[in-house]
Amino acid sequence: MLNGKKMDKEPITKDGLEKLKKELENLKNIERPKIVEAISEARSHGDLKENAEYHAAKEQQAKIEGRVLSINDTIARANVIDVTKLDNNGKVVFGSTITVEDLETNKKIKYKLVGKDEADISKNFIFFQSPIGKALIGKNCNDMISVNTPSGERNFEILKVDYI
């Protein structure tokens, strides 16, 4: 427990954890020194009350520090799931890659179920707690699922489950 909050483990893929560690390293070793320099430069321009550069740099610094804290928290609670080490029994689990067919359009879509920091809809990496993620978890190949999305109900058939 920290500040009255329960410290739940955060599921994350091996790749996702590596990506977070690289982002953290970049923030600490490159972005943070740059912003400290920008603040120092802006400070040298005099009156801080009306110094837009200074205020913008301080705001950027707050964003960087917030992200550093967030990444450190996620890493501390990380529960790395390596699906390549699991027996593929065809069940949809965190980290698996699922090929589904949209029953309305007959379009095949491949999704990977990931943690919140890895989710990227442009890559079809979906958060396992999202509506589609929740509908998929625990299902098997050839199962039908129905998902309520902002654009209405969508129905899918699970064609393939990969642990890659």
C-alpha positions in Angstrom: 0.0 0.0 0.0 1.2 3.5 -0.9 -0.8 6.6 0.2 -3.8 4.4 0.9 -3.7 2.9 -2.7 -3.3 -0.8 -3.4 -0.2 -1.5 -5.4 -1.6 -3.9 -8.1 0.8 -5.6 -10.4 0.7 -4.2 -14.0 0.7 -6.8 -16.7 3.2 -5.9 -19.5 4.9 -7.7 -22.4 8.6 -8.1 -22.5 8.8 -5.6 -25.5 6.6 -3.2 -23.6 8.9 -3.2 -20.6 11.9 -2.6 -22.8 10.2 0.3 -24.6 9.3 1.9 -21.2 12.9 1.5 -20.0 14.3 3.2 -23.1 11.8 6.0 -22.8 12.8 6.5 -19.1 16.5 6.5 -20.1 15.8 9.1 -22.8 13.8 11.3 -20.4 16.4 11.2 -17.7 19.6 11.5 -19.9 18.4 13.7 -22.8 15.1 15.5 -22.2 15.7 16.4 -18.5 19.2 18.0 -19.1 17.8 19.9 -22.2 14.9 21.4 -20.1 17.2 22.3 -17.2 19.4 24.2 -19.8 16.3 25.9 -21.3 15.2 27.0 -17.8 18.6 28.4 -17.1 18.7 30.2 -20.4 15.2 31.7 -19.9 16.1 32.7 -16.4 19.1 34.7 -17.7 16.6 36.8 -19.7 15.5 38.7 -16.6 12.0 39.2 -15.2 10.4 35.7 -14.7 6.9 37.0 -14.3 6.6 38.0 -17.9 9.0 35.5 -19.3 7.0 33.1 -21.6 10.1 31.0 -22.4 10.6 30.4 -18.7 7.0 29.4 -18.0 6.9 27.1 -21.1 10.1 25.4 -20.0 8.8 24.9 -16.4 5.6 23.5 -17.8 7.6 21.1 -20.0 9.7 20.1 -17.0 6.6 19.3 -15.0 5.4 17.0 -17.8 8.7 15.2 -18.0 8.9 14.7 -14.3 5.3 13.4 -14.2 6.1 11.0 -17.0 9.3 9.8 -15.2 7.2 9.1 -12.0 4.5 7.3 -14.0 7.1 5.1 -15.8 8.9 4.3 -12.6 5.6 3.3 -11.0 4.7 1.1 -13.9 8.1 -0.6 -13.9 7.9 -1.1 -10.1 4.6 -2.9 -10.5 5.5 -4.7 -13.7 4.4 -8.3 -14.1 6.1 -9.3 -17.3 4.1 -11.8 -19.3 6.1 -13.7 -22.0 3.5 -15.5 -24.0 6.1 -17.3 -26.0 6.9 -19.4 -22.9 3.2 -20.5 -22.5 1.7 -23.6 -24.0 -0.5 -22.5 -26.8 -3.9 -24.1 -26.0 -5.8 -21.7 -28.3 -7.1 -19.6 -25.4 -6.9 -15.8 -25.6 -4.6 -14.5 -22.9 -2.8 -11.2 -22.2 0.0 -10.8 -24.8 -1.5 -13.1 -27.4 -2.1 -12.1 -31.0 -5.6 -12.8 -32.1 -6.9 -12.9 -35.7 -10.6 -12.2 -35.9 -13.1 -11.8 -38.7 -15.6 -8.9 -38.5 -18.9 -10.8 -39.3 -20.5 -7.7 -40.8 -17.7 -6.8 -43.2 -15.9 -10.2 -43.5 -12.7 -8.2 -42.9 -9.9 -10.0 -41.0 -8.2 -8.0 -38.3 -5.2 -9.0 -36.1 -5.1 -7.7 -32.6 -2.4 -8.0 -29.9 -3.6 -7.7 -26.3 -1.2 -5.5 -24.3 -0.9 -3.3 -21.2 -2.1 0.4 -21.1 1.4 1.8 -21.9 1.7 -0.4 -24.9 -1.7 0.2 -26.4 -1.5 1.7 -29.9 -4.6 1.3 -32.1 -2.6 2.3 -35.2 -0.6 -1.0 -34.7 -3.8 -2.9 -33.5 -2.2 -3.2 -30.1 -5.2 -3.0 -27.8 -5.4 -2.6 -24.1 -6.6 -5.8 -22.5 -9.1 -3.9 -20.4 -10.7 -2.2 -23.5 -14.1 -3.4 -24.6 -12.7 -5.6 -27.3 -9.9 -6.8 -25.0 -12.3 -7.8 -22.3 -14.5 -9.6 -24.9 -11.5 -11.6 -26.2 -9.8 -12.6 -22.9 -10.5 -16.2 -22.0 -12.2 -17.1 -25.3 -10.9 -19.8 -27.7 -10.3 -20.2 -31.4 -13.7 -20.4 -33.3 -15.6 -18.6 -30.5 -17.9 -15.8 -31.5 -17.8 -12.5 -29.5 -20.0 -9.4 -29.5 -18.5 -6.0 -28.5 -20.3 -2.8 -27.8 -18.3 0.0 -29.4 -18.9 3.7 -29.7 -20.0 3.0 -33.3 -22.5 0.3 -32.2 -22.4 -3.5 -31.6 -19.8 -5.5 -33.6 -19.6 -9.2 -33.9 -16.4 -11.2 -34.5 -15.3 -14.8 -34.9 -11.9 -15.7 -33.5 -10.0 -17.4 -36.3 -6.5 -17.8 -34.8 -4.7 -17.3 -31.5 -0.9 -17.0 -31.6 1.5 -16.7 -28.7 4.2 -14.8 -30.4 
